[in-house]
Amino acid sequence: MSKSGTLDLASGLGGKINKEEVKSAVDEYEKYHGYYGGKEEARKSNYTDMVNKYYDLATSFYEYGWGESFHFAHRWNGESLRESIKRHEHFLALQLGLKPGMKVLDVGCGIGGPLREISRFSSTSVIGLNNNEYQITRGKELNRLAGVSGTCDFVKADFMKMPFEDNAFDAIYAIEATCHAPDAVGCYKEIYRVLKPGQCFAVYEWCITDHYDPNNATHKRIKDEIELGNGLPDIRSTRQCLQAVKDAGFEVVWDRDLAEDCPLPWYLPLDPSRFSLSSFRLTSVGRMITHTMVKALEYVGLAPQGSERVSNFLEKAAEGLVEGGKKEIFTPMYFFLARKPLSE
């Protein structure tokens, strides 16, 4: 079961960072980003440090608000957020044709909510690749509590340099994770290397769309807010991602921005015009209450100094995501299914 209480949130703030060093970690993290004058080159060259700091600082907030699966989902009318998240994960399993006994890799797995769901749904063994020690520690504990330690596990490593042999996996997927890679082609090439010939890779990518105008100041601000609040070195376009997977050697089976035909907007859980009791913590009112609570916990010493600032940049990200979604300049669910050829 995911952490849900106020004290659970407070105890996890900062992840593996020493509690006395959280404030300085926030300082360093913010300086990477364009919103504070940081440069894309610095984010890409220091992506491991930047992304690790981000997830140490943000994971407890994610788990408190989202549960175990930190991602958006294509959603039907009448479908709850939790139901849509599970269906979004099941869709990957079905597209990959997962069958009992297959060995599967989740690239950038978070605390493992999707890998546990996909493993149980498809009767497969799933390894989660993650370079953040705090998330792996949480994930292993959640595996134990769910009783899936025999079929689900984690490996700590950089997805730009995977510690696996060639042709090791029957299927590979990534959910809103490879957007952290400093080089899409390099990341996809590593995925290609460890995937068996003839098998498939499926992904949901965070992307800017063809509606994005780099010369539009509002569009640029939104992009900066999303990068700041989500630990991203840059946000690639859908065209760049599609070309990158081809350059890595894959054959694209099909691709589509699933946000384009979403009956309910993907950003609905964060939209301030919307209220829901079932996902209350994600609503603008719920986020405001969380922010006030974190501020109070920091004031009395139960949360480390700098925690309120983490809440601030996560709120800025939520605002950017909603605005980017409404303007259709950003999508968190550009999907493609790609196959590694049988012969190279």
C-alpha positions as semicolon CSV with decimal commas, in nm:
position;residue;x (nm);y (nm);z (nm)
1;M;0,000;0,000;0,000
2;S;0,126;0,345;-0,089
3;K;0,205;0,597;0,181
4;S;-0,099;0,814;0,245
5;G;-0,071;1,003;0,572
6;T;0,063;1,347;0,655
7;L;0,350;1,212;0,863
8;D;0,436;0,965;0,585
9;L;0,467;1,261;0,349
10;A;0,683;1,453;0,598
11;S;0,912;1,158;0,671
12;G;0,979;1,093;0,303
13;L;1,053;1,451;0,198
14;G;1,403;1,474;0,056
15;G;1,432;1,102;-0,015
16;K;1,789;0,984;0,041
17;I;1,920;1,339;0,076
18;N;2,038;1,424;0,428
19;K;1,756;1,629;0,581
20;E;1,996;1,914;0,665
21;E;2,098;1,930;0,297
22;V;1,752;1,944;0,136
23;K;1,748;2,323;0,108
24;S;2,085;2,333;-0,071
25;A;1,969;2,048;-0,299
26;V;1,665;2,259;-0,392
27;D;1,896;2,554;-0,466
28;E;2,111;2,340;-0,695
29;Y;1,812;2,180;-0,868
30;E;1,640;2,510;-0,942
31;K;1,957;2,661;-1,091
32;Y;1,957;2,396;-1,365
33;H;1,631;2,521;-1,514
34;G;1,540;2,785;-1,767
35;Y;1,272;2,921;-1,536
36;Y;1,560;3,041;-1,313
37;G;1,800;3,121;-1,598
38;G;1,959;2,774;-1,627
39;K;2,081;2,635;-1,959
40;E;1,970;2,323;-2,149
41;E;2,335;2,221;-2,200
42;A;2,393;2,213;-1,823
43;R;2,079;2,006;-1,768
44;K;2,186;1,753;-2,031
45;S;2,548;1,724;-1,916
46;N;2,441;1,688;-1,551
47;Y;2,120;1,493;-1,611
48;T;2,200;1,217;-1,359
49;D;2,249;1,463;-1,074
50;M;1,951;1,675;-1,179
51;V;1,706;1,385;-1,216
52;N;1,823;1,215;-0,895
53;K;1,779;1,538;-0,700
54;Y;1,437;1,583;-0,855
55;Y;1,309;1,239;-0,755
56;D;1,461;1,256;-0,407
57;L;1,279;1,586;-0,359
58;A;0,951;1,504;-0,535
59;T;0,875;1,133;-0,484
60;S;0,692;1,169;-0,152
61;F;0,470;1,438;-0,303
62;Y;0,396;1,212;-0,600
63;E;0,315;0,913;-0,384
64;Y;0,097;1,124;-0,155
65;G;-0,101;1,264;-0,449
66;W;-0,094;0,995;-0,718
67;G;-0,044;0,668;-0,531
68;E;0,199;0,414;-0,677
69;S;0,167;0,502;-1,048
70;F;0,306;0,844;-1,136
71;H;0,154;0,904;-1,479
72;F;-0,139;1,047;-1,670
73;A;-0,385;0,836;-1,869
74;H;-0,623;0,835;-2,164
75;R;-0,964;0,847;-1,994
76;W;-1,320;0,759;-2,095
77;N;-1,639;0,921;-1,970
78;G;-1,756;0,751;-1,652
79;E;-1,409;0,614;-1,579
80;S;-1,233;0,705;-1,255
81;L;-0,874;0,828;-1,259
82;R;-0,755;0,506;-1,093
83;E;-0,940;0,292;-1,349
84;S;-0,796;0,492;-1,639
85;I;-0,441;0,458;-1,501
86;K;-0,476;0,079;-1,481
87;R;-0,622;0,062;-1,832
88;H;-0,337;0,280;-1,962
89;E;-0,094;0,023;-1,820
90;H;-0,292;-0,276;-1,949
91;F;-0,291;-0,117;-2,296
92;L;0,089;-0,142;-2,302
93;A;0,077;-0,509;-2,205
94;L;-0,173;-0,583;-2,480
95;Q;0,020;-0,386;-2,744
96;L;0,338;-0,573;-2,653
97;G;0,157;-0,908;-2,669
98;L;0,281;-1,008;-2,325
99;K;0,240;-1,374;-2,239
100;P;0,305;-1,576;-1,921
101;G;0,672;-1,642;-1,863
102;M;0,805;-1,347;-2,063
103;K;1,089;-1,137;-1,921
104;V;0,998;-0,768;-1,941
105;L;1,188;-0,445;-1,870
106;D;1,026;-0,125;-1,736
107;V;1,262;0,162;-1,825
108;G;1,243;0,436;-1,561
109;C;0,999;0,255;-1,335
110;G;0,941;0,497;-1,046
111;I;0,834;0,311;-0,732
112;G;0,696;0,029;-0,944
113;G;0,319;0,078;-0,955
114;P;0,295;0,003;-1,329
115;L;0,535;-0,292;-1,323
116;R;0,340;-0,460;-1,043
117;E;0,013;-0,403;-1,228
118;I;0,150;-0,524;-1,563
119;S;0,318;-0,828;-1,406
120;R;-0,006;-0,937;-1,238
121;F;-0,216;-0,859;-1,547
122;S;0,007;-1,054;-1,788
123;S;0,168;-1,318;-1,561
124;T;0,514;-1,199;-1,662
125;S;0,834;-1,121;-1,475
126;V;0,915;-0,749;-1,483
127;I;1,241;-0,578;-1,392
128;G;1,224;-0,208;-1,317
129;L;1,526;0,000;-1,418
130;N;1,576;0,309;-1,202
131;N;1,875;0,522;-1,106
132;N;1,721;0,666;-0,789
133;E;1,804;0,477;-0,471
134;Y;1,512;0,616;-0,270
135;Q;1,254;0,507;-0,528
136;I;1,406;0,158;-0,548
137;T;1,393;0,124;-0,169
138;R;1,026;0,222;-0,172
139;G;0,954;-0,004;-0,468
140;K;1,105;-0,311;-0,305
141;E;0,902;-0,251;0,010
142;L;0,584;-0,215;-0,197
143;N;0,671;-0,536;-0,386
144;R;0,703;-0,714;-0,051
145;L;0,370;-0,580;0,072
146;A;0,200;-0,679;-0,256
147;G;0,353;-1,028;-0,246
148;V;0,515;-0,996;-0,590
149;S;0,885;-1,003;-0,500
150;G;0,921;-1,331;-0,689
151;T;0,814;-1,180;-1,022
152;C;0,900;-0,810;-0,982
153;D;1,240;-0,663;-0,904
154;F;1,451;-0,352;-0,951
155;V;1,795;-0,275;-1,090
156;K;1,969;0,052;-1,006
157;A;2,130;0,188;-1,322
158;D;2,134;0,466;-1,577
159;F;1,915;0,387;-1,878
160;M;2,183;0,540;-2,101
161;K;2,421;0,262;-1,986
162;M;2,218;-0,048;-1,898
163;P;2,393;-0,332;-1,712
164;F;2,225;-0,605;-1,917
165;E;2,352;-0,840;-2,186
166;D;2,245;-0,796;-2,547
167;N;1,905;-0,947;-2,643
168;A;1,806;-1,002;-2,279
169;F;1,434;-0,909;-2,277
170;D;1,119;-1,032;-2,449
171;A;0,953;-0,690;-2,429
172;I;1,037;-0,341;-2,305
173;Y;0,821;-0,042;-2,219
174;A;0,860;0,307;-2,074
175;I;0,591;0,526;-1,920
176;E;0,666;0,899;-1,917
177;A;1,028;0,822;-1,824
178;T;1,263;0,839;-2,122
179;C;1,178;1,211;-2,146
180;H;1,451;1,244;-1,878
181;A;1,716;1,114;-2,120
182;P;1,964;1,378;-2,241
183;D;1,978;1,205;-2,581
184;A;1,675;1,020;-2,716
185;V;1,868;0,826;-2,983
186;G;2,125;0,708;-2,727
187;C;1,852;0,596;-2,488
188;Y;1,655;0,414;-2,757
189;K;1,976;0,248;-2,882
190;E;2,033;0,098;-2,536
191;I;1,675;-0,028;-2,533
192;Y;1,730;-0,171;-2,881
193;R;2,048;-0,346;-2,766
194;V;1,891;-0,531;-2,472
195;L;1,568;-0,625;-2,656
196;K;1,550;-0,960;-2,836
197;P;1,526;-0,949;-3,218
198;G;1,168;-0,953;-3,345
199;Q;1,033;-0,818;-3,015
200;C;0,872;-0,483;-2,935
201;F;0,923;-0,165;-2,737
202;A;0,622;0,048;-2,638
203;V;0,639;0,394;-2,487
204;Y;0,439;0,692;-2,367
205;E;0,654;1,002;-2,424
206;W;0,621;1,356;-2,293
207;C;0,642;1,581;-2,600
208;I;0,570;1,921;-2,738
209;T;0,332;1,907;-3,033
210;D;0,323;2,076;-3,372
211;H;0,117;2,355;-3,210
212;Y;0,418;2,465;-3,005
213;D;0,581;2,787;-3,125
214;P;0,936;2,840;-2,988
215;N;0,904;3,212;-3,062
216;N;0,587;3,247;-2,855
217;A;0,679;3,376;-2,506
218;T;0,377;3,210;-2,342
219;H;0,459;2,875;-2,502
220;K;0,822;2,908;-2,387
221;R;0,715;2,990;-2,030
222;I;0,486;2,686;-2,019
223;K;0,766;2,462;-2,146
224;D;1,006;2,603;-1,882
225;E;0,750;2,542;-1,606
226;I;0,700;2,180;-1,712
227;E;1,077;2,119;-1,731
228;L;1,133;2,276;-1,388
229;G;0,855;2,086;-1,216
230;N;0,935;1,749;-1,372
231;G;1,316;1,723;-1,383
232;L;1,349;1,742;-1,762
233;P;1,662;1,847;-1,953
234;D;1,443;1,943;-2,251
235;I;1,106;1,847;-2,399
236;R;1,140;1,694;-2,743
237;S;0,880;1,717;-3,015
238;T;0,676;1,418;-3,130
239;R;0,861;1,435;-3,463
240;Q;1,200;1,425;-3,287
241;C;1,100;1,119;-3,081
242;L;0,968;0,934;-3,384
243;Q;1,285;1,004;-3,582
244;A;1,502;0,910;-3,284
245;V;1,349;0,564;-3,248
246;K;1,399;0,505;-3,621
247;D;1,760;0,625;-3,596
248;A;1,813;0,376;-3,313
249;G;1,728;0,094;-3,556
250;F;1,364;0,020;-3,475
251;E;1,080;-0,035;-3,719
252;V;0,779;0,172;-3,610
253;V;0,463;-0,038;-3,605
254;W;0,235;0,256;-3,528
255;D;0,235;0,587;-3,345
256;R;-0,022;0,836;-3,223
257;D;-0,071;1,116;-2,975
258;L;-0,337;0,951;-2,760
259;A;-0,428;1,289;-2,611
260;E;-0,586;1,389;-2,942
261;D;-0,889;1,163;-2,899
262;C;-0,916;1,168;-2,519
263;P;-1,290;1,187;-2,427
264;L;-1,183;1,350;-2,101
265;P;-0,878;1,581;-2,100
266;W;-0,569;1,408;-1,964
267;Y;-0,494;1,713;-1,745
268;L;-0,838;1,703;-1,580
269;P;-0,706;1,580;-1,240
270;L;-0,497;1,899;-1,211
271;D;-0,743;2,146;-1,365
272;P;-0,847;2,414;-1,110
273;S;-1,195;2,428;-1,268
274;R;-1,255;2,064;-1,174
275;F;-1,324;1,908;-0,833
276;S;-1,319;1,540;-0,736
277;L;-1,343;1,369;-0,401
278;S;-1,192;1,045;-0,536
279;S;-0,869;1,221;-0,642
280;F;-0,900;1,518;-0,406
281;R;-0,527;1,557;-0,336
282;L;-0,460;1,627;-0,705
283;T;-0,721;1,904;-0,733
284;S;-0,621;2,269;-0,692
285;V;-0,791;2,276;-0,350
286;G;-0,618;1,954;-0,245
287;R;-0,281;2,084;-0,365
288;M;-0,335;2,411;-0,175
289;I;-0,409;2,218;0,144
290;T;-0,100;2,001;0,089
291;H;0,114;2,312;0,035
292;T;-0,017;2,472;0,355
293;M;0,042;2,151;0,547
294;V;0,400;2,119;0,417
295;K;0,468;2,481;0,509
296;A;0,344;2,413;0,863
297;L;0,545;2,090;0,892
298;E;0,858;2,273;0,780
299;Y;0,790;2,553;1,029
300;V;0,765;2,313;1,326
301;G;1,064;2,107;1,210
302;L;0,884;1,787;1,103
303;A;0,975;1,850;0,739
304;P;1,322;1,962;0,623
305;Q;1,396;2,320;0,524
306;G;1,327;2,361;0,152
307;S;1,019;2,136;0,145
308;E;0,783;2,425;0,076
309;R;0,994;2,527;-0,224
310;V;0,959;2,175;-0,366
311;S;0,583;2,210;-0,327
312;N;0,609;2,546;-0,506
313;F;0,785;2,414;-0,816
314;L;0,556;2,112;-0,834
315;E;0,260;2,350;-0,827
316;K;0,422;2,554;-1,102
317;A;0,452;2,233;-1,304
318;A;0,084;2,154;-1,250
319;E;-0,010;2,499;-1,379
320;G;0,216;2,455;-1,683
321;L;0,079;2,110;-1,760
322;V;-0,282;2,227;-1,749
323;E;-0,208;2,534;-1,962
324;G;0,003;2,329;-2,204
325;G;-0,276;2,074;-2,234
326;K;-0,544;2,334;-2,293
327;K;-0,336;2,505;-2,562
328;E;-0,257;2,160;-2,711
329;I;0,115;2,239;-2,720
330;F;0,212;1,953;-2,488
331;T;0,119;1,585;-2,453
332;P;0,222;1,326;-2,192
333;M;0,103;1,037;-2,405
334;Y;0,267;1,036;-2,743
335;F;0,259;0,659;-2,799
336;F;0,456;0,443;-3,034
337;L;0,506;0,072;-3,074
338;A;0,837;-0,021;-3,234
339;R;0,987;-0,358;-3,331
340;K;1,350;-0,467;-3,338
341;P;1,409;-0,638;-3,675
342;L;1,481;-1,011;-3,673
343;S;1,799;-0,949;-3,867
344;E;2,016;-0,639;-3,878
